[in-house]
Amino acid sequence: MAVHKTGESVAKLLGIDPDEVEHSVPANLRQRATEAIAPHDPFFETDPEVKEWILEHIPSRHDILPYLASFFPFAAWIRRYNTRWLVGDIVAGITLGLVVVPQALSYALLANLSPEYGLYTSFTGASLYWLFGTSKDIAIGATAVVSLLVGKTGDKVTAEHGDEFSREQIAKTQAFLAGCVLLLFGLFRLDWIIEFIPHVAISAFVTGAAITITLSQVPTLLGITGINSKGPAYEVFINVCKGLPRVHLDAAIGLSALILLSLIKWACEHMAKRQPKRARMWNMLCSLRLTFTILLYTLISFLVHIGLTAESSRFRILGTIPRGFTRAGPPTFDTKLISAIAPDLPATIIVLIIEHIAIGKSFARLNGYTVVPSQELVSIAFTNLTGPFVGAYASTGSFGGSAILSKAGVRTPLAGIFNGCILVLALYALTSVLYYIPMASLSALIIHAVVNLITSPEHVYHSWLMSPFDALIYFCGVFVSIFTSLEDGIYTTVALSIAVMLVRVARTQARFMGKIDIHRHSQTQQKKMTAAASTPSPPSSSSSSPLSRPVIDVRPAFLPLDRHDGSNPALKVEAPMPGVFIYRFSEGFNYINQAQHMDHLISTITSETRRTCQPVYAHPGDRPWNEPVPVLTTKLFQEDSGDNPEDKLPTLKAVVFDFSAVNNLDTGAAEGLAIVRDQLDEWAYPDPVEYHFAAVTNRWARRALAVAGFGRPSKYEFGLEKEWDPVYSVAEKGGLHWPLASSLSVSDSHENAMPGIPRAVATKTVAADIKTAHGSEQTLVGLAAANTIPSGLAAVHGIDRPNFHIDLAAAVESCLHSLDRRCGRPSTVSRAGVLGLAIDSEGDDTT
């Protein structure tokens, strides 16, 4: 109470009237609204407050424990772990480990690091993901795209600072910084920011990265030396073409390995189709093709290099790999290094998020479960935070590794533990074998893995059919990635996508709608109607009886008057009444597009109606400079030409706004509507203009419109001598906060609703419940006057704002009912329509 009084004192001191909106509301509005809706229960909506919004976004003490428990999803399934799950995880984990070893070695070379760093990176993801992840299929580790970005960052920092920082320091610090940012995203549940990155940007980036990686590996594949493979893709391609005369023996290893990988993949896929019952076996053999190829060429390399030193090798080999985790240590927190890495950090984070979330969602849909994006961000955050301490660089979900896990029949995320065991085995027991791996075979493995990431022409063509703008953005992103850098490519596609979205919002095409009667048709119903029509009526029955005639359901629908929506142009669509306009917002309504909407409204309405009272000026010079001479351009209401065509135009009577596509309303949009209302009121003066709103589902939007002066009847409408008769939508009660007594009817037709209780007592009981629910006796005035109490129906929305309607049909009905009453005509709205009730063809009452 003291806070409220203090607020009022401060408001008065600043010249603010907190009750300004209430001053424009008629004093007896609630009383008359209650009378108008009797005998049904009234309802008065309370506007949302800033305090309520803050409380909704502040977790309560009951939310803290579930919030903390959500960071460890393994606790929900680890207690149910069983032997069958264990067998599936062991098989899948070992299969993945055999594939990851050669992949990790090759990806580390792509990052300009020693091969063992790839093993460290994949080991960290495999050993930690099961603690934090929500997907059984995701395999976290070194990936081609991230490795390429890490290598480019290292090149950039080395070019700026020379040998001041090693490649290892750069990569480990980059991973740790990315982990810090990802952890913040996960802790504050900011995964929704990912949605700002469109799919077209992801496709363009992955395609550009695949082409760049492929071209960067061609020199190693062919054994061509002296080529800077880290430059723009087009430069690498030109230099490779110039260096073809310098092809070395490595080309035989690389090209044959690439062909062998492709043949094994084709053969396994072909056999899987021919033998569906053995598809799983063939898929597993297809997954192991990488391991088989590397082992084969390692054996060949060992046989070729027996007795030779590393300097006299026939072709380039991997060389010595340190045993164990010899590169363990903390990242470097030098401010100079951090500032050098910072410009490339956003692109790295975007790629880490895109790859991981896209892979997780894809396999979740495929296998029938859901992933939690914010928790997935936590999982890769911890992987990148702890990985640098054992020598790892940035890691994320691997599409190839995840596909292997899924096809191998993985059961839980615990399969990563067995994958990690294979990596540890390789680090401690297989380093002497890894020494002889040909570098060209690793390049073949990389090329074979990333070529499949290129977006297929068929997919691009489908994108063109669905959205030509997206296809153009895709090509722009690919070209920028190839001719400049991957970072520029992803920034370009995201910027273009956001720009297109903003242009669409700013230039949204709203429509003026017309009314059409829709008849429901089905073959069964048609046969029943035909049979009923052909059956002679009994002599005793009346031909006018409703039960003897087939019932055809008719409901109103609304289509654009300009007919640019692709509907049948032969249908008759017209305004519900001359001078009544229905305006539908198509893609939201906000400060960006409000000016266009307002111009569209004013120009169309003023061109299709005439002023109620044309201003008369004694001299042309008396006309204001901003008031043009009226020019007749009728579009919506075409009339026969006469001596005075302007007299054929209707006057403005009402505007119905369809807010079904509007979720929020900002200050600019609300004020724009208020300005339009003032201009249209002046245009129609002295006649009033009614403003009705349909499907305003957001409470804050209704509050904004109410503050702008909408929703309530105008003073003219409310002050009519005739009975004020608004149209309300009512429905059956039975939801939350439903007083039991007020749901019982004690009218003459429901004498047994409260057996044993006199009618007067029952009436008082119900009245007391309503008084308790609404906290005021004013709501009972209308009930007492009508000598009745509420029925089992209640208002859907606040009855003191009768111009807010549940849908467009209700808004148009209410508008026409009010206009008919104002003009003294019988209402065209049935009582069923007024109460929001309908009877379907089977005779069931529906609300």
N, C-alpha and C positions, 0 to 999 in steps of 0.2 A: 504493500500500500504506500509506504514511504517512497519507494522507488518510482511508483506511478505518479505521485504528487510532484516529486522532484523533476520528473520528465516533463510534466505539464508546465511547471514553472520555467524550465529552460526553453520550452517551445514558445511560450508567451514572450519571453525575453528576446527571442530571435525572430519574433513576428510570425510564427508558424501556428496555424489553427489545426490541431489534430482532428477536429470533428468537422472539417470543411466538407468532406464528402457526405456526411450524414445530414448536413444542413440542406442539401438539395433533395433529400428524400422526404416525401409527404409524411406528415406525422402519423396518419392513420393507415399507412400502407400495409403494415403487418396485420392489422385488424381486418381490413377489407380483403386481403389475400387469404386469410383464414376462412372468412365467410365464403369466398369464391370457391374454395376447394372442398368445403363441407359436402357430404359427411365423411370425407376421407381425412386421414391424419395429415396435418401440416408438417412442414420441415423447413427450418431456417439454417442455411449453411453459414458456417463461420469461416472467415477468411484466414488463410495461413499467415503466420507471423515469422519474422526473422529468427526469433528464439526457437520456434519449432523446427525451422530448417537447420539451425546449428545443432540442436539436439539429435536430429536424424543422422547427422554425419559424425557425431561423437560416440564412440563405442561405450556401452555401459559396462559395469563391472561383470555382468553376466556374459559379455562377449569376449572378455580377456582370455579366459581359459580355452574356449574353442579356437580363438585366434592363434594362440601359442601352439595348440595341438595341431593346427593345420600345417605347420611347418615340418611336421614329421609324419607324412601320410603312411609310412611303412608300418606304423603302430596299428593301423586298422586291419592289415592282412597278415602280418608276420606270425600272429598267434594261431592262425589257421594253416600255416605252412605244413605241407605233407610230403610224403615220399614221391607221389606222382609229379607234383610240382618240381621237386628236386631233380628228378631224372630229366624232365623237359628243360630245366634251366641249365643243367650240366651240358647236355648235348648242344643247346643253342649257344651257350657261352664259349665252349671249346671251338665250335665251328666258327664263330665270330673271331675268336682269338687267332686262329690260323690265317684268317683273311686280313686282320688288322695289322699284323706284324709287317708284311711287305708294304701295305698302304701307308702306315705310319712312317716308315723309313723314307718312302718317296715324298710324302708331304712335307717332312722336315727339310728335305733338300729344296723343295719349292719355296720354303720360308727363308732360304739362305742360312740354314743352321745345320749343325752336324746331325747325322741320321738318328742318333739316340734320343734327341729331343722329341721326335715324333712318338717314340715309345713312352717317354715320360708323360707326354700330353694325353695319350690315349689311356694310359694306366690310371691317371688321376680321375678322368671322367668315369671309367669303368668301376672304380672302387668306391666312388662317393655318390653316384647318381641314385642308387637304390635307397639311400637315406631320405632324399628330398623329392624325388620324382614322382609323378602321377601317371606315368605311361610305362607299360611293360615292354614296349617295342623300341624305345629310343636308345640309341647307342651314342654316347658322348665321347668325342675324341678329336683328333686332328682331322681337318677337312681341307679340301683343295682350295676353296675360295678364301677361307680365313687364312690359310698358310700363305696364299699369294698376297693378301693385304699385309700380313706381318712382314713378309719380305720387302714389300714396297715401303713400309714405314721404316724398316731398318736402312734401306737404301737412302731414303730422304734424310734421316737423322745423321747418317754417316757422311753424307755429302755436306751437311751444314756444320758438323762438329768434328769431322775427321775421325781419328782413332780414340777420341776422348771416352767414348762409350762403346763397349763391345756389342756384337749382335745379340749375344745372350742377355745382356743387361736390358737392352731395348725391348726385346720380346717379352721378358718376364715382367718388366714394369708396365708395359702395355696391357698384358693380361690382368695384372692386379688392379690397375685403374678401371678397366672395363668391368671387372667383378664388383668393384665398389659401386659403380653406377647401377649395375644390374640389381645389386642387393637393395638399393634404395627403391628401385622400381618395384621389386617384389614385396618389400616390407610395407610399402604404402599402397599396394594393390593398384599400380598404375599401368596394368597390362592393356587398358583401353587405349592408351596412346599408340599402341601398335597398329590400331585400326586406321591411323592417319597414313600408314604406308600402304598404298593400293597394290592390288595383285599385279597390275601391269608393270609397276616399278620392280617388283620381285622378278617377274619373268624376264624383263629387259636386263636386269643386273646379272641374273644367273646365266643368261645367254652370252652376254658380253664377257663375263668371267670365264665361261667355258671356252670361248674362242681365244681369249687372251692366254689362258693356261695352256691350251693345245699348242698355240704358236710358240709359246715360251719353252716348251719341251721338245720341239722339233730339232733344234741344234744338238741337244744331248742325244736324241734318238738317232740322228744321222752321224754323230761324231764330229760335227763342224765346230771348230774352235774360233775364238775371236769375235763372237757375236754377243752384244748386250741384250740378253733375253728379258731384262726387267724394264725395258723401254715400252713405249706405246705399241700396241699389237701390230699396227700397220708397218711400223719401222722394223719390227722383228721379221715380219713376212718379207719385206724387201731385202733385208740383209741375208735371210736364209736363201732366197733366190740367187743372190749374188755369190753366196758361199757354197753352192752346190758342187763346184769343181773340187772342193776340199773335203768331200765326203770320205769318212774313215770306215774301218772294219766294223765299228759300232753299228753302222746302218744295217748290216746283216742280222745282228742280234736284235736290234730294236724293231725292224720291220717284220721279221719272222715272228717275234713275240707278239706283236700287235695282231698279226694275221691269225696266230694260234688262239689267242684270247677270243677273237671274233668267231672263229670256227667252233670252238667249244661252246660258246654261248648259243650260237645258232643251232647246233646239234642238240643240246640239252633242251632248249625251248621246243624244238621240233618233236623230240621224243616225248616230252611232257604232254603235248597235244595228242599224239598218237596213242599214248598209254596213260590215260587219265588216272588210273588206279595207282600208278607209280609216279605221279606228278611230283610228290614231295621228295622222292629220292632223286629225281632228275633236277629239281630245283636246288637241292643241297649240293649235288655235283657241279651245277652251274656256279654256285656261290664259291666253291673251292677251286675254281679255275685259276684264280689269282695265285693262290698258294702253289698249285701244281706247276704253273708256268714259271714262277720264281724259283722253285726247287729244281726244275728241269734245267734252266739256264744257269743256275748256281752250280749244278753238277758239271755242266759243259765248261763253265769258266774254271772250275777246280781242275778238271782234266787238262785244259789248255795251259794253265799257269803252274803246273807242277814243276818245281825247281826254278821258277822265275821269281825275281823280286818285284816289288810294287812299281819301281821305276821302269822296269823292262816289260810291263804287261802288254799283251796284245791289244787290249781295249780297256777302257776305263772301268774300274771296279770300285765297289763301295769303300773298301779299305778297313782300317782298324776301328772297332767300336769299343769304347770303354765298358768294362764289366760293372754292372750294378748302377746305383744312383750316385754317380760321381759328380754330377752337376748340381747337387742339392745346395740350397742357400737362399737367403731372402732376396727379394727384388731390390733394385736401387731406387732410393727416394731422393734423388738429386733434383732440385727445383729446375735446373737448366734442362735436364732430361725430360722432366714432366712437361715443361712448356714446349719442348720440341715435339713430344708425342701428341699433345692436346689437339692440334688441328686435325689429325687423322683419327682421333678417338671416336667421334660421332659415326663415321662410316663403319668402323669396326663394330661398335655396339649395335648398329642397325642390322648388320649382316649376322651377328651372333643371334639376335632376337628373331630375325626373319627365318633363318634356317631352322632354328630349334622349334619355334611355334608352328611353322608350316608343316614340318615333319611330324610333330606330335599330333596335330589335328588330323592330318591325313591318315595315319595309321590308327588313330582312335576311331575315326569314322569307318575305316575298313574292318576293324575287329570288334566294333560294337561297344565301345565305352567312351568316356569323356576325359579330357585332361583339363587341369586347372592352369590357365596361362600364367597367372601371377605366381603360383607355386613353381612352375617350370622356370620362371625367371630366377627364383631363389636357388633352384638346383644348379643352373649354369653359373650363377653368381658365386656360390661356394666352390664350385669346381675351379673357376678362374682366380678366386682369392687364395686357395690353398695350393693350386697347381704350381705356381712359380717357386714355392719353397722346395719342391723336389725336382725342379728344372723344366717344368712345362711352360708352354706358351699358350696363347688364347685358344679355347676349344668351344665347341658347340655340338649340336646334334648332327650326326652323319646320316645322310639319306641312304647311302649304300650299306652301311653297317646296320641301320635300322631295318632295312629290307631283308638282310640276312637273318637277323634275329626273328623277325616275323615269320619268314618262310621255314625256319628251323623249328618252329613250334615253341617259342619261349613262353613261359607261364607267368613269371613275375619279374620285377626289376632286379632281383637278386642274381640273375644270370650275369650281370656285370662283374660279380666277384670272380667267377670262373674265367671270364674273359681276361680280367686282370692277372689271374694266375698264369695264363699263357704268356702274357707280356713280361711278367717277372722271370719266367723260365727263359724267354728269349734274351733278356738282359744278362742273366747270370750263367746260362749254359750253352747258348747258341751263338755267342759273339764270334767264335772262330768260323762258324758256318756262314754267318752273314758277311764275313770279310770278302767272299768271292762273288757276291751278287753283282752282275753287270749293271752299270748305270743306265745303259740303253734300255734294259728290260724294265727298270723302274719307270723310266719315261714312258715306255709303252703302256705300263700299267696305269699311269696317271691319265694319259690321253684316252685310253679305253674307258676309264671311269667317268671322265668329265664330258665326253662327247654326247653321252645320253642326256646330259643336263640341258642341251640346246633345245629351245622350244621348237617343236615341229612346225613345218609350214601349214599343216592342217589346222593346228591350234591357232596359229596366227590368222588364218582365213576365217575361222569361226569368230575370233575376236573382232575382225573387220565387220562381219555380218551383225554382231551384237552391238558393237560400239566403234564406229570408224575413228573417233578421237583416240580411243585407247590403243588402237593399232598404230596410229601415227606416233603417239607417245612412246610406244614400244620401240619403234624403229629409231626414233630420236635417241632413246637411252642406249640402244645397242651401238649406234654410230659414235656417240660421244664416248662410250666406254672403249671402243676400239681406237679412236683417233686421239684421245687424251688420256684418261685414266678411269679406273673403276669407280673411284670416289666421285668424280665429276658426273659419271653416268647415273649413279643412284641419286645424287642431288638433283640432277636435271629432271629425271622422271618423277620424283616426288614433287618438285616445284611445279612442273607442268600439270600434274594430276590435281594438285591443290588449286592451281590457277583455273583449270577447267571447271572444277567444282564451284569455285567462287563465282565464276562467270554464269554458270547455270543457276546458282542461287540468286544472283543479282538480276539476271535477265529471265527469270522464271515466267512462263506464259500461263497466267491465270485465265479462267474462262467464265463467261456469262452463261448460266445454265437455263435450260428450258425444261418443262414438265412433259412427261409422257406416261400413259397408263400401260402397265405391263400385265399381261394375262399369262398365267401359268398353264403350260400345255404338256401333256404326256399322252402316249398312245392308249394307255389303260384308261385314263380319265376320258379321253375322246370316245372310246368304245362305250363306256358307261353312259355318257351323255347321249350318244346316238341311240343306244338301246332304250333309254328312258324316254327319248323323244318319240320313238316308234311304237312304244307300248301304249295302247289306249287307256285313258283314265277311267276308273270305275265311275258309274253314274252318281254315286253318293259323294264322291270327292270333289272338291272345288278345284278348278283349274288354276285358280289364283293362289292356291296354297303354296307356301315356300317349299314344302317338302316334296311337292309333285314336280318341281322344276329343277333341272340340273344347275348346280352352282358353279359359276366361273369366278375363280379368285382374281381380283384386280388389285393391284397395288401401284402407288406412284413411284416413278423413277425419274432421274434427271440426267439429261445429256447436254453437251455444249450446243449452244445455238448456232455457232459457226460450222458445226458438223465436221470438224477436223480431227475427230477422235477415231475415225475408221468404222463407225457404226453405219447401219444401213441408211443411205441418204433418202430412201423412199418413205421413211417413217416421218410422221408429223410431230415435230417438236416445237412447242411455243411457250411463251411466258405464261405463268399461271394467271396473270391478270395484267392488262395494260397499265404501265406505270410501276410494276413490281419487278425488281431485278434480283436475280440470284447470282452471287459472285463466289466462285470456288477458288481458293488458294491451292495451287498445285504442288509446290515444293517449299512449304514453310513461308513464314511472314516475319521479317525482321528488319533491322535498320538498313541492311544492305539493299533490299529490294523494295522497301516501302515507298520510295519516291516513284518507282515505275508503276507499282500497283495504284497509288493515288492518282497519278496522271491518267492511267487507263480507266479508272472508275469515273473520274470527273469528265473526261472527254467523251466517253461513251454515253453516260447517262444524260449529259447536257445535250448531246446531239440526237438522242432518241426521245427526248421529252421536250415539252415547252414550259417556259416559266409560267407559274400560276398567275402572276400579275406582271405583265411586261412594264418595265419602267418607261415613263413618258418624259421626254426632255423637250423643253421649249426651243432649244437651239442645238444643233449637232455638236457644238463646242462644249455643251454642258455634260456630254457623255464622258465618264471617266476614261482615262487613257488606257487602262488595263481591261476595259470591258469591250470586247469585240462586238461588231454587228452580228446578230445571229445568222448562221448559215445552216440550211437544212441539209443533212446527210443521213437519212434514215437507213438503218440496217436491220435492227431487230424487230421493229414494229412498222411494217410496210402498209401504207394506206393508199387508197385510190386518190389520184391527183384531183384537186378541185381549184376553185378560184383562190382560196387561201390555204395552201398546204399546211401552214404552220398550225392552223386550228385543228387539223386532223391528228396531230400528235397528242399523246396522253400527257397528263401532268404526273409528276413524280409522287408516288404514294408510299413505297416501302423498298428497303434494301435488305436482303437476307444474305448473310455471310456464312459460307460453309468453312468451318475451321477443322475439318476432319484431317487435313494434312499439316496442321499447325500444332506444335507441341508446346512451345514457349513463346512468350511475347515480351519484347524488350521495350524500353521507354520510347525509342524512336518510332517503333511501329504503332504503339498505343497513341502517341501524340499525333502521328500521321492520320490515324482514323478519326481522331477528334477534329482535326482540321477539315477533313473531308466532310464530316457531319455538319460542321458550321457552314461550309460552302453550299452543301445540298439543302440545308434548311433555308438558307437565304434564297436559293433557286426556287423552292417550292412555297415560300411564304405567300400568304398567311396560312396555308394548309400545313398540317404537321407531317413529318416523314417518320415512319416507323423503322426501327433497326432491330433485326432479329439475328441471333447467332446460333448456329447449329454445331453440335459436337465439340464444344470447348471443354475438353476432358481434363486439362491441366488446371489445378486449383490456383496456381499463381497467375496463369493467363486470365482466369475469370476475375481474379482480384485486380489485375491491371486494367481490364476492360471496365470494371465497376468504378475504379478510381477515375477513369476517363469519362465516366458518365453514361456508360452503356449498361444494358441488362434490365434496368427498371423502366417502367412506363414513363412517357413524357408527361409534363404537367397538364398539357392539353388533353391527352388521352385519359389521364386519371381524373381530370376534373369534369368529364362529361356528365351531364345530368342523367343520362341513361345508366343502367346498372353496369358496373365494370365487370366484364366477364372474360378473364384471361383463360387460355387453354393450357392445362397442365398435363404432364405425363405422370401417371401413377402406376404403381406395381404392388404386388402382394408382399406383405411383410413376412419376416421370419429370419432376418439376418442378425448381425451384431447389435447389441443395445436395443433389443426389441422388448418393450414392456408387455408382459403377458396379458394383463387386464385390458390394455388398450387395443389388443388384437381381437377382443370379443365384441361382437355386435349385439346390441340389445334393442334393435329395431323391431318393428312389429313382425317382420318376416323371420326373425331369429329369436323367438321367445325362449327357446330352450338353451341358449348359449351359456347362460349362467343360472342353472336350475337351483331353485330354492332361495334365490335372492331377488327381492323386489326390484322392479324396473328403476325406481328412483335411486335406490341404493347402488344399483349397478352403474347407473349414470354417474353418480358421484365418484364411484371407484375409478371409472375410466377417466373422468375429468381430473382426478387427483394424480393419476399416473401421467397424464399429459402435462399437467402443471409441473410435476417433478422433472419430466424429461426436458421441458423447455424453459423452466425457471421463470415463467411469467404468466399472469392471468389474462394478458391481452389475447393470447391465442384461443381462449375459450369464449370470447365475446361472440364470435360468429356461430359457434356451436350452440350457445344458449339461445341466440336469436332464432336459430333454425329448429330448436327443440329436438336436437338429435345428438348423437355421439359418433365418433369415428367408426368406419367399417374396417374390413381386413385389408384395405389398400392405403398406401401412403405416397406422398409426393417423392419423385425421384431426386429432384434438385430443389434448391431454396425457392420457396414460393414468393419471396419478396423480390426476386429477380426473374419474373416470368418470361423475359425475352431471351433467356438462355435455354436452349432446347436440346434434347438428348440426341436428335439426328435431324437431317435436312427435311425429311418428310414432316416431322412434328413442327419444325420451324415454319414451313410453308403453310401448313394447316392453321397454325396459330395466327400467322400474318393475314391469311384470307378471312379467317373468322373475325378478326378485329376490323378489317376493312369493310366487310359486309355489315357489321354492327354499326360502324360509323356512318355508312351510307344508307342505313335503314332498310337493307335487304335481308331476306331470310338467310341464315348462315348456311354456307355450302359444306360446313364441317359437321359430320354426324356426331352424335353423342359418344359413340364408340371411339371416334377419333379424338374427341376432346379428352376422354379419360385414358387414352392410350391402350384401349382394349381392342381385340379383334377375334373373329370366329373363323377357324379354318374350315376346309371342306369336309372334314370328318365330324365337325360339330363340337370340337373341344375348345374350351375357353383358354386363351393364351394371353399373357400380359406383355 
